């Protein structure tokens, strides 16, 4: 059975690309870039400001896709799956947390930082925001792996429980960041691009 990439969002190089069109661009540090994008797209979710950079990156990409596709009005929460991956895991936040505990004379472990020292927390943040209760998974790969995303998303869509998968790659290491998030559906509503490994790679590298 064929599945389809209905929409995609890329966040890298100080730009946000939605379906091949730049919708936001700003040269600044990553945190300021993400906060300004949050305001640009009129997102209203106060918890965003407490998130680490990895969560903010994934959150912005997912918010844009949720709004663009109207997926929450098309599918129940338990019909939507989330599958994300990256290279650095939660390394950026791990470093920040280490700073709070490495000096015995200035020891101030921060629960608000520690809570983000797992990369799958960003899946939790997106799920809570959108009341998504379907299957979820997070993978760490040495590099972007279209075959992994293709196989896992399609295996979920082969079941009766899942009707769409929000999936992709979201990675942060200091000021190096890269997000490619896309929605896979069983139907072809726009029409979309067929979900296969070559198309996933083409969209990722085209951005």
C-alpha positions as CSV (number, residue, x, y, z in Angstrom):
1,X,0.0,0.0,0.0
2,X,1.3,3.5,-0.9
3,X,1.6,6.2,1.6
4,X,2.2,9.9,0.9
5,X,4.2,12.8,2.2
6,X,1.6,15.5,2.4
7,X,3.6,18.4,3.8
8,X,7.1,19.0,5.2
9,X,9.0,21.7,7.1
10,X,12.7,22.3,7.2
11,X,14.4,24.6,9.8
12,X,18.1,25.3,9.1
13,X,20.5,28.0,8.1
14,X,18.4,30.8,9.7
15,X,15.4,29.9,7.6
16,X,12.1,28.0,7.9
17,X,11.1,26.3,4.7
18,X,7.5,25.0,4.3
19,X,7.0,22.8,1.2
20,X,9.8,24.4,-0.7
21,X,9.0,28.0,0.2
22,X,10.9,30.2,2.7
23,X,8.3,31.5,5.2
24,X,10.6,32.9,7.8
25,X,14.3,34.1,7.7
26,X,16.4,35.8,10.3
27,X,20.1,35.9,11.1
28,X,20.5,35.6,14.9
29,X,21.4,33.0,17.5
30,X,19.3,29.9,17.6
31,X,17.2,30.7,20.7
32,X,16.3,34.2,19.5
33,X,15.5,32.7,16.0
34,X,13.1,30.2,17.5
35,X,11.4,32.7,19.8
36,X,11.0,35.2,17.0
37,X,9.5,32.4,14.8
38,X,7.1,31.5,17.6
39,X,5.9,35.1,17.7
40,X,5.8,35.4,13.9
41,X,3.4,32.5,13.6
42,X,1.2,33.6,16.5
43,X,1.8,30.5,18.6
44,X,0.3,30.6,22.0
45,X,1.9,28.1,24.4
46,X,3.6,29.6,27.4
47,X,5.5,26.4,28.2
48,X,7.5,26.9,25.0
49,X,9.8,29.4,26.8
50,X,10.8,26.8,29.4
51,X,11.9,24.2,26.7
52,X,15.4,23.5,25.8
53,X,16.6,24.3,22.2
54,X,16.0,20.8,20.9
55,X,12.4,20.9,22.0
56,X,11.9,24.4,20.7
57,X,13.2,23.4,17.3
58,X,10.9,20.3,17.0
59,X,8.0,22.3,18.5
60,X,8.2,25.1,15.9
61,X,8.4,22.6,13.0
62,X,5.5,20.6,14.3
63,X,3.3,23.6,15.0
64,X,3.7,24.8,11.5
65,X,2.8,21.4,10.0
66,X,-0.2,21.0,12.4
67,X,-1.5,24.3,11.3
68,X,-0.8,23.8,7.6
69,X,-2.3,20.4,7.3
70,X,-5.2,20.6,9.7
71,X,-4.3,17.2,10.9
72,X,-5.9,17.5,14.3
73,X,-9.3,18.0,12.8
74,X,-8.8,15.1,10.5
75,X,-7.5,12.5,12.9
76,X,-8.1,11.5,16.5
77,X,-5.1,11.7,18.9
78,X,-4.7,8.0,19.0
79,X,-4.5,7.8,15.2
80,X,-1.4,10.0,15.0
81,X,2.1,8.6,15.5
82,X,5.3,10.5,16.3
83,X,8.7,9.2,15.1
84,X,11.8,11.5,15.4
85,X,15.5,10.9,15.2
86,X,18.8,12.8,15.5
87,X,22.5,12.5,15.8
88,X,23.4,14.2,19.0
89,X,20.6,13.0,21.3
90,X,20.2,15.6,24.1
91,X,23.9,16.5,24.1
92,X,23.4,20.2,24.0
93,X,21.3,20.1,27.2
94,X,23.5,17.5,28.7
95,X,26.4,20.0,28.5
96,X,24.3,22.7,30.1
97,X,23.3,20.4,32.9
98,X,26.9,19.4,33.5
99,X,27.8,23.0,34.1
100,X,25.4,23.0,37.1
101,X,27.1,20.0,38.8
102,X,30.7,19.9,37.8
103,X,32.0,22.4,40.4
104,X,31.6,21.0,43.9
105,X,32.0,24.5,45.4
106,X,29.3,26.0,43.1
107,X,26.9,23.0,42.9
108,X,23.5,23.9,41.7
109,X,21.8,21.1,39.9
110,X,18.8,22.4,38.0
111,X,15.6,20.3,37.7
112,X,14.3,22.5,34.9
113,X,17.4,21.7,32.8
114,X,17.7,18.0,33.9
115,X,14.2,17.3,32.7
116,X,15.3,17.8,29.1
117,X,18.3,15.5,29.3
118,X,16.4,12.8,27.3
119,X,15.8,13.5,23.5
120,X,12.4,11.9,23.6
121,X,11.1,14.6,25.8
122,X,10.5,16.6,22.7
123,X,8.0,14.0,21.6
124,X,6.3,14.4,24.9
125,X,6.1,18.1,24.5
126,X,4.5,17.8,21.1
127,X,2.2,15.1,22.2
128,X,1.0,17.1,25.2
129,X,0.5,20.3,23.2
130,X,-1.6,18.5,20.5
131,X,-3.2,15.7,22.6
132,X,-1.5,13.0,20.5
133,X,-1.7,9.6,22.1
134,X,-0.7,7.3,19.3
135,X,2.5,5.3,18.9
136,X,5.8,7.1,19.3
137,X,9.5,6.4,19.0
138,X,12.9,8.2,19.1
139,X,16.1,7.0,17.4
140,X,19.7,8.1,17.5
141,X,21.5,7.7,14.2
142,X,25.0,8.7,13.1
143,X,23.5,10.7,10.3
144,X,20.1,11.4,8.7
145,X,18.7,8.0,7.8
146,X,15.7,8.0,5.3
147,X,15.5,4.3,5.3
148,X,14.9,4.1,9.0
149,X,12.1,6.7,8.9
150,X,10.6,5.2,5.8
151,X,10.4,1.7,7.2
152,X,9.2,2.6,10.7
153,X,6.5,5.0,9.5
154,X,5.2,2.5,6.9
155,X,5.1,-0.2,9.5
156,X,3.0,1.9,11.7
157,X,0.7,2.9,8.9
158,X,0.2,-0.7,8.0
159,X,-1.8,-1.2,11.2
160,X,-5.4,-0.2,11.7
161,X,-4.5,2.0,14.6
162,X,-2.3,4.6,12.8
163,X,-3.6,6.9,10.0
164,X,-0.8,9.4,9.9
165,X,2.8,9.8,11.1
166,X,4.6,13.0,12.1
167,X,8.2,12.1,11.6
168,X,11.7,13.4,10.7
169,X,15.0,14.6,12.0
170,X,15.7,17.2,14.7
171,X,19.2,17.8,15.8
172,X,20.9,20.5,18.0
173,X,24.6,20.7,18.9
174,X,25.4,24.2,20.3
175,X,24.6,26.6,17.4
176,X,24.5,23.8,14.8
177,X,20.9,22.8,14.2
178,X,18.8,21.0,11.6
179,X,15.2,20.0,11.5
180,X,13.3,18.2,8.8
181,X,9.8,17.2,9.8
182,X,7.1,15.8,7.6
183,X,3.7,14.3,7.7
184,X,2.9,10.9,6.1
185,X,-0.7,9.9,5.4
186,X,-2.4,7.0,3.9
187,X,-4.4,9.2,1.6
188,X,-3.1,11.7,-1.0
189,X,-5.0,14.9,-0.1
190,X,-3.1,17.7,-1.8
191,X,-1.9,15.7,-3.8
192,X,1.3,14.8,-1.9
193,X,4.5,13.1,-2.8
194,X,4.8,9.3,-2.6
195,X,6.5,8.3,0.6
196,X,9.6,6.4,-0.4
197,X,13.3,6.6,0.5
198,X,14.4,8.5,-2.5
199,X,11.7,11.2,-2.1
200,X,12.6,11.6,1.6
201,X,16.2,12.1,0.8
202,X,15.4,14.5,-2.1
203,X,13.2,16.7,0.2
204,X,15.8,16.7,3.0
205,X,18.7,17.6,0.9
206,X,16.8,20.0,-1.3
207,X,16.0,22.1,1.7
